[in-house]
Amino acid sequence: MRIYIHTHGCRLNAAESRTFVEALEAAGHDIAHTMDQSVDIAVINSCAVTEQAESKCKQTIRQIIRIQPNVTLIITGCLAEKNSQECLKLHDRVLVLGNSEKHRMIAHIDTLDLRKKISKLVKNPLGKANFEIPCALRRPYCERYNLKIQEGCDFFCSYCIIPHLRGRARSRNFENLVKDAAIHGKQGVKEIVLSGVNIGVYENNAKNLADVIAALNEIPEIQRIRLSSIELKTIPDAVLEQMANDNNKLVKYLHLPIQSGSDRILQLMRRHYTIAEARDYLAWVAKQISGIGLGTDLIVGFPGESEEDFTYTLSFLQNSPLQYAHVFSYSQREGTVAALMRDRLIASKEINRRSKILRTLSHEKRYNFYEKFIGFEQDVLFENKNRIGFPGYTENYIRAIVENSSKDLTNQLVRVKLIQNCGDYMRGEVVH
């Protein structure tokens, strides 16, 4: 069968979709890279973290049906878990797979008769046990690889629906994930990104996150290891020691989702730290690991967020060593504690105003961070060429572009001199 896969949402979804592709190819299916009328099955790996994310998923589904009215849809991911009955109504040929069933996709596909209409839901309780993922890569793969090591979350922040959709925290079998990374390394992957809902709590057979990094560090073909978003207070001390060690492949970069600069709002969010703890930790890390790239997430407009609360967040970002902030508007999710605070909602116009201020500051902070590296040489892992040149990232997450290169730099780790700050990226020259 010819199968198209469309992914929405987080890095974890991207990791799962990559697993789908590899398993389907190994089973003999043909993967379509664009949606067209030749596609038999379209898989939508969906997101429901915000209302906007849900809307984008539904828009994608409508576009797919317009292109190929007779396509069979498989809707999985968090939207399928949250609004499964609604998903069944989106088309007359649809299979809805809850998050507990997504990795059995091939078995479900084998049961389909594409000549017939279908409206089927397969949704079972989310597991609590540690898990394995098949390692099925059969061909070269020359991009950074999002390696899923963990699933679910036990924190239950008041605004977050994800623990209800992905279940409680559980970890991938240690030997299974190391095998997966080694296979991808032999097939061309140079950078592994450790992905999950809450990767800092990884634990399997007395192994923690530092043990995962140590094992991947021994794979010769892997040249970089990067952490995806990780929660404050979950990072083992040994991980920071690995990051500070120039002989370790773990890059000098942390993305810590702080969410607010106000202790009052953090308490309402049911976060597990104070802003003083966050501030002190960031300052300590920046001092211990020279040149580290630091990023965060900030939610604007949480119910009851006052102008004073927002000012605290603005001040926190301004005075921290953070390189940038991803700014999100609060999105009410039914089933969360915060959804009960409807009488304290912030007007969308005010949320937009505050968001714009934070994004402007984030842009300024990124620009100032880049300025510090003009004239410095950094190793850059390059991606596919775009209209400007070859883009890539330094280990501390500076986006660099080499505009003129006579050689194909794709998936190459190359020494580059950073020569100009262009705001969203730095222009570089290959050091010969």
C-alpha positions, 0 to 999 in steps of 0.5 A: 500500500502507498501510505502518507504520514503527516505529523503534528506537534512535539518532537516526541510525535516526530520520533514516533512518526519516524518509527512508523515510517521505518516499520511500514517500509520494513513491512513492504509498504511504500511511503509517500512524501507528499499527499496526492491521489495515489495515496491509499492510507493517510496517517495523521499523528495528531496533537491536542496540547492546545486548541490551536493544535487541534484546529490545525490537525482537523484542517490537515485532515480536511485538506487530505480528504479534498486531495483524495476523497477515497483515502482511508484515514488513520488518526492517532496521537493525542487528538485521537485519544482526547476526541475519539468520537469526533474523529470518527465523524471526520470521514467515512473511511477512518480508523482511530487509534488511541495512544496505546495502539499506535505502535501496533499500526501495521497489525491494524493496517493488515486488517483493513479492506480499502474497498469498504467504508470504515468507522472504527475506534481502537482505544485501550487503557494507557499502560504503566509498564516500561516499553520497547519499540521495534528497531526496523531501519533498513536504509540510510537516514541522514538527519538528526534522529529523535530517539524516544526514551520515555513516555507519560508524566506524573506531574499533572500541572494544572494547565496540562492535558498530556498526562491524561492523553499519554498516561503515567511516566514510564521508560523505554527498555535500556538495551532496546534504545541503545540498539536503536541508536546504534542502528541509526548511527550505522545508517548515517545519523550523527546526532541523537536527540533524546525525546519523551514527555519528561525525559529527566525521570527516565529509569529502567533497570537501575539506569537513569538519564546519565546512563543513557548518555554514557551508553550512546557516547560509546557508539562510534558513529554518533557524534552528538547527543542532545537533550530535548525539553527537560524539567527543572529538578529532574536533571541528574547531577551526572548529566551536567558533569557529562555536558561540561566534559569536552570529551563527552558527546552531550552538547552544551544546551538545555531547554527548561520550560519554566512557564512563568516568572511569578511564584503565585502563578507557578503555584497555581500551575502546580509547578514544582519549583520557585522562581528563585530556584529557577533563577539560581539554577540557570545562573549556576549552570551558565557559570559551570558550562561556558557558552551553554545555550539556554532556552525556555517556554513561557505561558502567557495569560494563565487564568488570573495572571495580573499585570504584576505577574506578567512584569515578574515574568518579563523581569525574569527573562530579561535578567536571566542567562536565557538565550531565547523563550518560546512564548505560548498563549494559555489554552484552556483544556477540559479535564485540567484543574485550570479549566475550572478557573473560567471566571479568571480568564485573561482577554485575548487582546491582553494576551496578545499584547503581553506575548508580543512584548516577550517575543520582542525581548526573546528576539533581542536576547537571541541577537545579543547571545549571537553577538558574543560569538562573532569571529569564533569557530564552532562545529556545525552539523548541517541540514539540507540546503535551503534557498539561502545556503546550508543551515545547521546548528552549533552545539549550543544551538546557534543557527548558522548558515553557510551561503556559498559552498562548493561541497554538499554539507548535508549531514556533515559536522564541519568547523565554521567561523561565525562572521555575521549576526543576521538576527535569526541566524549567523552567517558562517564560513567553512574553516579549511 
